[in-house]
Structures are given as structure tokens and as C-alpha cells.
Amino acid sequence: MKVKYSPESIDDLQRVVEFVENKNPYAARRIAIDLQEGVDRLKQFPQIGLPVLKAADPETTRDLYVGDYTVRYLITDEVIYILRVWHDKENEKDL
């Protein structure tokens, strides 16, 4: 399966990494690597995330938890779309 990132998810990734980078560049790099490894696992195991119950189709819209971060994604027949990424302390509704 292929993975594609929405423009919003790319902005999200930049935001979370830049926020941490100002305080600890090593930690920011580690977060970026961990998130990428989590997303890479989706290629083989697209169902590993938990269904988003409030989504129109909870079986195709899922949340993958990577440390303190949530990666929301959509599964289609050929592509996994990364929709959003946020830290647990952020309010999902504000994204």
C-alpha cells in the first residue's frame, strides 16, 4: 500500500517537530523518526490503528498512537491517507 499525506498533516508534522526542536533538537529528531516508523508500519498493517467511532465510517478512519502523538488516517483500497497529526495535549477540535 502507498501512503500519502494531506497538506494539513504535513503542516501538523512541521508544527510538532518545530515546537520540540526549540527546546531539544535531539528529541524533535526522535519524534520525527518515531512518527515515520509508525506510519511505515501502516503499509503492512493498515488496520493497527483504532477505529474513530465518530467518523462516518469508523472502519476506514483510524487513529494510530505513536508515543504521545495521534496520527489520524483514512484507508482506501490502494492508499492510506494521513489526515492529521497532533500531540495528546493538543485539542483535536482546534486542529
N, C-alpha and C positions, 0 to 999 in steps of 0.2 A: 504494500500500500504506500501511496505517496502522502506526504504531509505538506499542507500549505498553511501559511499564516495570514490572518486577516490584518489589514492595516492597523486596526485597534490593538491587536495582540502584539504587534511589533512595537508600537508606542508604549504599551504596558511593559514589555521586557526592558526597553530603554529606561523607562521611569524607575523600575525597581532596582535595576543594576546601578544606575547613576545615584540613586538615593543612598545606597550602601557604600558605593565607591568613595563618596566624600568622607566617610568615616573610616573605612577599611577596604582598600583596594583588593587585598587578598580574598576577603570574604565575598566581595562582589564577583570576583572571577569564579569562585567556588559555586556561588548561587547560579551563575550563568551556565556553568558546566552541568550542575545537577539538574537544572530545568531542561537542558538539551538532552541529557541522557534519559530523563523521564519521557520526553516527547518521542525520542527514538524507540523506546520500548513499545509505544503505541503502534508502530509499524507492524510488529509481530503479534501484539496482543491488544487490539483496539478496544476490547471490552473491559480492560482492567480498571477503568475509572468507574465511579459510582454514578448511577442514573440521576439526572437532575429532575426531581419529581414535579417541579412546577413548569417544566418545559412542555411544549406541545407534544413532543414525542420523547419521553424520558429514555427510551432505549437507544436513541441516536445522539442525544445531547447528554454529555457526561462530564464529570469533574474528576481530574486526576490530581491527587495531593502529592506534592513533592516538598518534603520538609514543611516549612511554614507558608508555602505558596499553593495556590489553586490554579490549575490550568483547565479552563473550560473548552471543550472541543465537540465537534459535530462529526459523526461517522456517516459517510456515504458509501456507495458500492466500491468506488475506486480511490477516494481521497478522504483523509482525515483533515478537517479544517480546525486549526487552533483559533478560537474565537476571542478569548480574553485570558489575561494572567494577572493575579493580584496576590498580595500578602494577606495573611489571615487577619491582621489588624486593620486592614482597609475595609471599608464598607462596600460590598459588591454593588449596592444600589447607586453608589456615587460614580461608578465607572461608566 
